[in-house]
Amino acid sequence: MAVIRVRVLGIDPGSQRTGFGVLDAIGPRLSYVASGVIRTASGDFASRLCEIFRCVQTIVSDYQPQEIAIERVFMNRNADSALKLGQARGVAMLAPAMFGISVAEYAPNQVKKTVVGAGHADKNQILMMLKILLPKAEPKSPDAADALAVAITHAHHRQSAALRLRVVEV
């Protein structure tokens, strides 16, 4: 049986900084491809959303992922911040949808538990595990590291995510 390579794009959404991480999953083996951050210019919020959308479109076009995963919004004390995060997340999900690629969603605690083994891990623990799981990855920011963690989570849970999608479609 041939082992198939699946390219996964992970997204850590934010209205000022949206992290992205790309990896190849070849069976159980993970291989780092790229990571970075989309930084939006200060100014009108609609323009920042448009920038996120255009950049995610470019990333999808450049790296050609077959599967995409994004971190779910967690409820914040500040409703305005949560709403802005939700809007940034929405445009980050729209870009891959326009390419016909579905987007899997993972809760922040599930990402931490998958990568570190504990649902309340801090950013340093995530970075330490990334160095073990993806030795060639050197994310330049916590947002890029979080996006790689989302991609790793999807690589580990993709079969069950695909099964859930098929069940919903039936």
Residue pairs with C-beta under 8 A, 6 or more apart in sequence:
3 26
3 27
4 26
5 24
5 25
5 26
6 24
6 25
6 26
6 66
6 67
6 155
6 158
7 22
7 23
7 24
7 25
7 33
7 63
7 64
7 65
7 66
7 67
8 22
8 23
8 24
8 25
8 65
8 66
8 67
8 68
8 69
8 151
8 154
8 155
8 158
9 20
9 21
9 22
9 59
9 60
9 63
9 65
9 67
9 68
9 69
9 96
9 151
10 20
10 21
10 22
10 23
10 68
10 69
10 70
10 147
10 148
10 149
10 150
10 151
10 152
10 153
10 154
11 18
11 19
11 20
11 56
11 68
11 69
11 70
11 71
11 92
11 147
11 150
12 18
12 19
12 20
12 21
12 70
12 71
12 143
12 144
12 146
12 147
12 149
12 150
13 52
13 70
13 71
13 73
13 85
13 88
13 89
13 92
14 85
14 88
14 143
15 40
15 45
15 48
15 49
15 52
15 84
15 85
15 87
15 88
16 39
16 40
16 48
17 37
17 38
17 39
17 40
17 141
17 143
18 37
18 38
18 40
18 52
18 55
18 56
18 88
18 92
18 143
19 35
19 36
19 37
19 38
19 139
19 141
19 142
19 143
19 144
19 145
19 146
19 147
20 34
20 35
20 36
20 37
20 38
20 56
20 59
20 144
20 147
21 34
21 35
21 137
21 139
21 144
21 145
21 147
21 148
21 149
21 150
21 151
22 33
22 34
22 35
22 59
22 63
22 65
22 151
23 30
23 31
23 32
23 33
23 134
23 148
23 151
23 152
23 155
24 30
24 31
24 33
25 31
25 155
25 158
30 133
30 134
30 152
30 155
31 134
31 136
32 134
32 135
32 136
32 137
32 148
33 63
34 63
35 137
35 139
35 140
35 144
35 145
35 147
35 148
36 140
36 144
37 140
37 141
37 143
37 144
38 51
38 52
38 55
38 56
40 47
40 48
40 51
40 52
41 47
41 48
41 51
45 84
45 87
48 88
49 87
49 88
49 91
50 91
52 88
52 91
52 92
53 91
53 92
53 94
53 95
56 91
56 92
56 95
56 96
57 95
57 98
57 99
60 68
60 95
60 96
60 99
60 101
61 99
65 96
65 101
66 101
67 101
67 102
67 104
67 154
67 158
68 96
68 101
68 102
68 103
68 104
68 154
69 103
69 104
69 105
69 106
69 150
69 151
69 153
69 154
70 89
70 92
70 93
70 103
70 104
70 105
70 106
70 150
71 89
71 105
71 106
71 107
71 108
71 111
71 146
71 150
72 105
72 106
72 107
72 108
73 82
73 85
73 86
73 89
74 107
74 108
75 82
76 82
76 85
93 103
96 102
96 103
97 103
102 165
104 154
104 157
104 158
104 161
106 114
106 150
106 153
106 154
106 157
109 119
109 120
110 119
110 153
110 157
111 146
111 149
111 150
111 153
112 118
112 119
112 120
112 121
112 125
112 126
112 149
113 119
113 121
114 149
114 152
114 153
114 156
114 157
115 121
115 126
115 129
115 130
115 133
115 149
115 152
115 153
116 125
116 126
116 129
118 125
123 142
123 145
123 146
126 145
126 146
126 149
127 139
127 142
127 145
129 149
130 137
130 139
130 145
130 148
130 149
130 152
131 137
133 152
134 148
134 152
137 148
139 145
139 147
139 148
154 161
